[in-house]
């Protein structure tokens, strides 16, 4: 797909004169859509994993006939190994919105999944009907921790993948169908944008809870210098909103997209019911109040923004809701929804849509993580490494004795992508992993002229955490052969080894230079 960008401008002056001028001006400068009038389509497709042993559970919970799309068992992703699903609390969805305006047609589909690799995104793009004429497709994962393993590392044990390839095929076709359905049902629309926040939604009882409705679970080196008032805890409490309304009577809501930086993991590791976590309750509440389809998009939730250390007030008991329960998820989701609904401005929004987008792929990122190399070498993770731009599936044993029995994938780097787009006065950065909010702020600073800013985390890939290079701790990667060999105490760095998930599940220190090096020019170019 290479790199593409197109330009958009602001409407000024009287409505009629400006609209006519815009049609004349943009027709000569933009390769995308010709009309500045917005058209929007939304879609929603059930992607709940259904295995033979859980088909009856699905039917008992939701009714209808269960169609098996996953083998037994369904291993739940996001925490530890061998966590098998035993039933369902709510469905998992692919929820999408397509916005067409002058400059192009952009589609955003959010999956209730822990993550999705870029090779599968490329498959989805190939499955979308060319007649749908999508200029830029973003497939995002909410990163919820109570759905099927779609990456590989949460199988029955650390050495066995938890992925069912047939389920990935099902999801790929479902997403493509969702996009095509949205395009087939596009209609004239008005767009509204808003930004509110989650400040004050949590009680501040826990030492890690600063009352922002999300907590920072991993303070990095020098974070205390950036955020001294919170002892180094850094969060993004923004709730950014895009809403599409029918342009014609009845002027009902078509869709509401919400962007929030918090891991959907409130049920914790003991839950075994499939669920999309608190976004489920937030979406239901938004839809009950506003109508249309609610789409939840996780923002810069890396390092580690989430709900596990916050308390919320249960309005039924006037006490803190019990953590790691569905009631807690419901209370939190509904309080977020209330804040979102209150933040949506009155009126019908603008009838115009000016679209500007850019994407860069491939973006090579050197793979320094020896754990990932091990898991690729034994087939737990897919072999998607490249050397000099060519797919390299080679595996070797590069460690000296006694660790020369540990396999390592030998390719130099993985290839991912970044993207950016703008719709009217709102700018979006599409990042391929879990972004540190500190970097998220730097991206927003580059969104010059944007009144509302969105970070689409885990967009079109999942490569793990992205944190500033200067905050990198290499101890876990440096001690990898000792850890994999079962003798971490023999590593010269022992006991000062930080194998927190931020560093163990991280491609390496070069992630941010590679991703930001590709992203920054795109964000700058949107405003040339």
N, C-alpha and C positions, 0 to 999 in steps of 0.2 A: 504494500500500500504506500510505502515511502512517506514523504512528508508533504502536507498540504496545508495551506492557509488561505483564508479569504477575509475580506474586510467588511466591517459594518460601521455605520455612523449613527449619531443620535438624530432623532426627529426634533425640529425646532419650528417655531412660527405657528401660523394657523393650521388647523387640521387639514383642510382641503388643499391649500397651496403646498403644504409640506408633503402631503401624501403624493401629490402629482410630481413634485420635484424629486422625491425619493425614487419613484418608479423610473423616471428618466435617468437619474444619476446612477442608481445601482445597476440598472440594466447593462451598463457598459463596463462595470468594474467587478462584478461578482460572478463566479462560475456556478453558483448554486441556484436556489429558487429565484424566480423572477418577481414574485409578488411580495410586497411588504406586509400583506395581511396574514395573520397567524392562522394556521390550521393545526389541530391537535387530535391525536388519537391515543387511547389508553387500552391496556390489556391486562389480563390476570389469568394465569394458568396454574393449575394445581401440580406441584412437583413433589408432593409427599411421597417418600419411599414406602412401598408396600411389598412386603415379602410374603411368601406362602403362609408362614406361621402367624403373621400379623394381619392377614386379610380380614379375618373375622373381627379383630379389634378395630380395624379401620371402619368397617361397616357398622359396628356397634356404636362407635363414637360419632360418625358423620352421616350414617345412612347411605343408601344407594349401594351400588355394586363395586367392590374393590377390584381393580385391575392390577395384577402383580407386575411390578417393574424393577424389583430388586431381589437378589438372592437372600437366603437366610445364612447367618444373622445379619442384622443391620448394626454395624458398629458406629456408635455415636462419637463425633469428633470434638476436639477442643480441650479436653482434659487428659485423662490417662487412657491406657490400653484396655481392651477387653470389656468395654462398657456397652453392653448389648441393649438395644431398644426393646422395651416390653409393651409399648402401647403408644397412644397418641393423646395429646392435650388439644392441639390445634393443627391445622394444615400448614404445610410449607408452600410458598408461592414463588412464581416468577411474575413480578409486577412491573409493567413498563409504561412509558410515555414517549410519544413521538411528537416532536415540535418541528413544524415546517414554516419557514419564513424566508425573507430575502437573504440569500447567502448560503442556504443549504437546509438539509433535513437531518436532524439529530435524534437518535433514539437512545433512551436510557432504560435498561432493564435491571431490576434489583432482585437478586436471588436470596432466599432464606437458607444460605449455605455458609459453611465455615470459610470457604475460599474456592477459587476455580483457576486452573492454570491457563496460561495464554494459548497453548496449543489447542485447548478446547474452545476458546473464544474464536480462534481462527476457523475452526470447524463450524461453529455457529454462524459466522459471517458468510461462509460458503453455502449454508443451508437456507439463508434468508432469500426469498424470492427477489431476483433482480428487479422485477417490476415494482417492488416496494421503494426502490430508489433511495436507500439510506446512504447518506454521505458519511456519517460517522456513527458507529454503534458502540455504546459503552455497556458492558456487562459487569455489574457490580455484585459483590457478595457482602451481605450484612455482617458476616463473621460471627453468626450465632453459634453457640457451643452445644446445641442440643439436637443436631441433625446428623445426617449420614456423613461418614468420612468420604470426602471427595478429593482428598489430596494424597492419602496413603499411610500416614504415620500413626493412625489410631486403630490399627487392627487388633487381632486377638493377643498379639505380643509385639514387642519392638521390632521383631525380625520379619513380620508378615504384614503386607498391605491390607488395609481395611476397605479398599475401593472395589466396587462392583462396576467393571467397564460398561456393562449393559445399562446400568443406571445412568452413567454419564451420557451414553447415547440418547437415552430417554430425555434427559435434561436438555441436551443440545437441540434436539428436535422441538422440544416444548418452548424453548426460548425463541427459536426461529419462528415458530407458529405464533407466539405472542406478538412478535414484531410485525409479522404479516397481518395479523388480526387488527392491531392498532392502526396500521396504515389503511386497511380496508374500511375502517370505521372513522377515519379522520373527518373532522367537521370544523367549520369556522369557529374560532375561539378568541377569547380575551385572556390576557396573561396578567397575573399579579405576583409580585414578589414582596417578601417581608423578612425581617430578621428580628427575632426576640432571643431569649436565653432561658436557661434552667436555673439561674441564680435563686437561691432561697428554697429550692424544692427539697433539699435534704436537711436533716435536723442538726448536723454538726456535733453529734454525740461522740462518734468515733474520732480518735486522734488523727485519722487519715482523711476525715470528712471536713471540708472547709465550707460546706453549705452551698455548693454549686450544682448539686444534683448529679455529680460524677466525681470520682476520686482518682488521684494519681497513685498507682500502686507500685511505681518504681522510680525513686528519685535518683537521678544520675549525677555524676561528678559536676560540680559548679552550678547545679540547678538552684542551689540556695542563693547564689549571687544574682540569678535572674528573678527569682521569686522569694525574696527574703521574708515577706509577710506570711508565707505559708510553708516555711522551712523547706523550700525547694520543690514543693508540689506544684505542677503546672498542668492546667486543664484548659480545654476549650469548651465553654458552656454555651456557645451559640446554637440557636435553633434557626436555621435558614430555611425558607419556605418558598416554593414555587407552586402556584395554583392556576389551573386552566378552567375557564368557565365558558359554556356555550355562548357564542356571539348572538345567537338568535333566541327568540322566546321558545320554550321557557329557558331562562338563563340559569340553568342548573350547573353545579360543579361537575366537571369531567374528571379531574384528578388533582390530588394534592401531594406534592413531593416534599419530604422533610429530610433535612440533613443534620445529624447530631453525632458528636464524637464520644461514644461510649460503647464498650464491648457488650453485646447482648449475651450475657453469661450469668444472669442473676440467679438462675436455678442451681448453679454449682455442679459439682462433679457427681453428686449422689443421685441426681435425677436420671431416670431412664425412659421418660416419656418424650416422644418427639414433639418439639415445640419451637416456634420462632422467638420465644422469650418475650420480653416486655414490648418489643415492637408490635407483636400481635395485638395486645390490648390497646396500644396507642393507635394503631390503624383502625381498629374497630370503633373506638371512641370518636376519632376524626370523621370516619364515614357516617356514623350515627348523627353527628352534628352537621356536617357539611354536605354529605352525599358524595357520590362519585367513588373513585378508587384512590386509596391512600397508598403511597409508595415510600418506604423507609430506606434511607441511604445513610450508611455509617460514614463518618467524616475522619478526621485525623485522630484515630483512637489508639495509636501506638504508644508504648512505653509508659505505663499501661493504664489507659483511661477506661474506667469501668465502674460498675455498680456494687461490687462485692463488699466495699468498706463503707457504704453509706446507709443511713437509716431514713425511712420515709414514714410520714404519719398516716395511719389507717383511719380514714374518716368514720368508719363504722365503730371503732373502739376508742378513738382519740388517744391511741397508744402507738408506739412504733410497730409497723408491720413486722411479722416474724421473717427474718431473712431466709433465703434459699427456699422459698415457698411460692406457689403460683399466686397466692394472695398478694405477696410482696410485688411480684411482677405485674399483677393487675393494677395495684395502687400506683406503682411507679409509671406504668404505661399511660394510665388515665390522667395522672397529674401532668405528664408531658403533653398529652393531647390537649388538655385544658389550656395550658400555657400557649400552645401552638395556635389553637382556635382564637384565643384572645388576641394573638399577635397579628392575625390576618386582617388587613385593612378593609374597611367597607368600600363599596363600589364594585364596579365590574372590570376594572383594570384596563389595559390598553389593547386595542385591536391589532396592533402592529407587532411583528416579530422580525428583528434583524439579527441574523445568525452569523457568527464568525467562529471558525474552528481550525484547529491545527493538531496534528499528531505526528509523532516521530517513532518509527520502528524500523528495524530492531534497535533497541538500546542494549548494548552488551554490558553486563555487570560481572566482574571477575568473581568466581566462586572460591571463597577462602574457607568456607565451613567444611571441616573434615567429617563432621557427622552427616551432613547432607551428601557428601561424596560417598560415604559408607552406605547410606540408605539407597542411593542410586545404584551403587555397585552390586547390592544384593537384591535389587528389584522392588524395594518398598516404595521408592519414588521413581517417577518416569525418567528415562534417560533422555534428557533434553539439553545436553551441554554442547557447546560449540568450540572449535579451535580454528582460528583464522576465518571465522564466518561459516565454517563447514560443520555439519552435525558430527559429533565425535562421541561414539558410544563405547569407547575403549575403557577397560578396567584393568588395573594393575595392583601391585603390592609394594608401594614406594617406601614404606617405613623400614628402618633397620631392625634387625633381630632384637628382642623377641617378638616385635610387633609386625613382622613381615608377613604374617598370616591375615592381616586386616585388609580387606579389599577397599580400593578407592577408585571412584570414577575419575578419569584423567583429563576430560575436556577442560578447556580454560575458563569458559564463562557461560552463563545463561543469557538468554536473549529475552527481553521484555519490551514494553512500550510505555510511553507517556502521552498524555493528550491534554488539551485545553480548549475550552469553547466559551463563547459569550452569547447570551440571549438578552437583547436589549441592555439594561443596565446591570445585569447579573453575570458574574464570571465564575467559571467552574474549572478546577484543576483535577485531572484524573490521574491518580497515582497508583502504582501496582502493588502496594503493600500497606503495612500499618505504620502510619506516619506520626512522628513526634510532633505534638502541637507547636513546639518552638519553630520547627521548619514550616508548619502550616501557616504560622503568622508571617514568616518571611515570604511565602508564596502570595499571601493576601496583600502584602505590601506592594507586590509587583502588579496587582490587578488594578492598575491606575484607572480611575474614573468609575470603577464598579461600585454601585450602591449596595449590592448584596453579593456575598462571596460564599462559594460552596467548595468543599474538598470532597471529592468522591474517592474514598479509600478503597483498597482492594479492587480497583477498577481495571478490568481486562487482564488481571493476573493476581497472584498472591505469592510474593517473594519474601514475606516476613517483615521484620521491623526495619524502619528507616530512621536513624537517629544521627545527630551531628557527629562527624568523623572524630572530632576532638574528645568526644565522650566515650569513645570505644574502649572496651576492656577486653583484651585479647587472651586473658588467662584461660578461659574455657576452651577456646580453639587450640591454644598452645598445648594444653594438657590432654587433647583428644585421644592420642594413642594410649595413654595411661588409663583414661576413663573407659574407652572401648575395650581395653585389655583387662579391665576389672581391678586395676591397681592404682587408683588416683593418688593414693598416699605416696607413691614413688615419683610423682611429678615434682620437679624442683620448685614449682610455685606453690605446692601444697603447704598449708591449708588455704591459702589466699586465692581460691579459684571461684570466680563468679559464673556459675552455670545457670543463673536465672534465665527464664525463657527468652528475655530480651537479647541475650548474648548467645545462648545455645541455638535458638531458632532464628539465626540471623545469617544472611549470606556473607557478611563481612564488613570491614571498615570502609570499603570502597563503594558501598551502596549509595550513600548520600551524594558523594561527588558525581557518581554516574547518573543518578536519577535527577538531581538538581541541575547538573550540567546540561541535561537534555530538556528539562522542564522550563528553566528560567527564560531561555530564548522564546519559547512558545508563549509564555505569559506576557513577555515584553512585546512580542509581535502582534498580539491581539489589539494593541493600542497604538500602533504606529500610525 
